[in-house]
Amino acid sequence: MVFNSTNKATQSFMQRLCSLLIIAVFISGCTGTRQIRSTTVSLKGTYKNDFLIGTAISRQQVAGKDPVAVKLIPRQFNTVTPENIMKAEELTSSWGKYDFSWADKFIDYARVNHLQVNGHTLIWHSQMPAYARHIQDVDSFRAFFTAHIRKVAGRYNGRVRSWDVVNEALNEDGTLRRTPFLNKLGGNYIADAFKLANEVAPNTDLYYNDYNNERPEKRAGCIAVIKKIQQAGVRIDGVGIQGHWHVGKVPFSDIEESILQYAALGIKVAITELDIEVLPRNFTGAEVSQRMKMDANSNPYVNSLPDTVQRQIADDYGKLFKIFLKHKDKISRVTFWGVHDGQSWLNDWPIPGRTNYPLLFDRNGNPKPAFYSVIAAKNK
């Protein structure tokens, strides 16, 4: 289309209208085999005035061995979270000995590609180093807890925009999970972790992160944790709602209410691990210890995703981003848990070897209808 008018406002309107028409045609006409091979539209550009758009990245991607991600990450995102690289078991395997080689490479990768960093995670009961899990003496365990936070958060002070200080400390009913940290250090360990992180990383935003904490019972427990930290005079800057949801079952009203209630505490809200599962599952959330057995119905979309499911996931993503935009003054970041479908942890959890489709880009790096739905949410 050629614009002859010299009226810039008219040209801008027509260009925007054309873009919306292209998106609408793509979404309405898409099938499981039809793909668009490239796009000049970016998530980070579309939402540049609203909130950061992030992705979790793997060791393979940091090393440049995922050619699909090499192109997508700097083009589409402006912040990254390490999928596993900064978890405790990846950093230390014996008392007092740390290997920061991959974590440093991750930080360097982010710097070179002009990406902000969210550190993940300082304290988590899963993926702990084996030696720490077997510490029986309380004083020794506290020494590990203290030294780990100081060493890791302190090393990356000034190079990390935010930290998930404590991850998944709550049960579904909102009570504190019986982890080694709670069992040995008591109920104040969460506030203690934030206090230690603040001491060595005073200019880094500090978050509590969990899944299903948009649901009323767990939300109430999360609010209680945040208030306890605040009442102790300790800094907490935000709460992460992970956002591991299921197609056609996204709890939109609970999500919106949670954004409002968390923001009312004077903290930021981040959507930290967003993906929308399309495969059968008999439980919700993201408890990594849970498993399911493979059966004839467990992996129904080996070759492609049916158009009906493709439309539903696109619709779900579009509705989510309309909520995020409505409350953009309260939201600091939206991070997808993976760059493309081939990377997603949901291919191997809770059943290994399945073919899942939870993200905005397919295995070849092509934008899916869900991508255009997210773009369209901004333009409506």
Secondary structure, DSSP 8 states (H G I E B T S, - for coil): -------HHHHHHHHHHHHHHHHHHHHHH--TT------S--HHHHTTTT-EEEEEE-HHHHTT--HHHHHHHHHH-SEEEESSTTSHHHHEEETTEE--HHHHHHHHHHHHTT-EEEEEEEE-STT--HHHHT---HHHHHHHHHHHHHHHHHHTTTT-SEEEEEE--B-TTSSB---HHHHHH-TTHHHHHHHHHHHH-TTSEEEEEESSTTSHHHHHHHHHHHHHHHHTT----EEEE--EEETT---HHHHHHHHHHHHTTT-EEEEEEEEEE-S--SS-S--TT------TTS-TTSS---HHHHHHHHHHHHHHHHHHHHTTTTEEEEEESSSSGGG-GGGSSSSTT-----SSB-TTS-B-HHHHHHHHHHH-
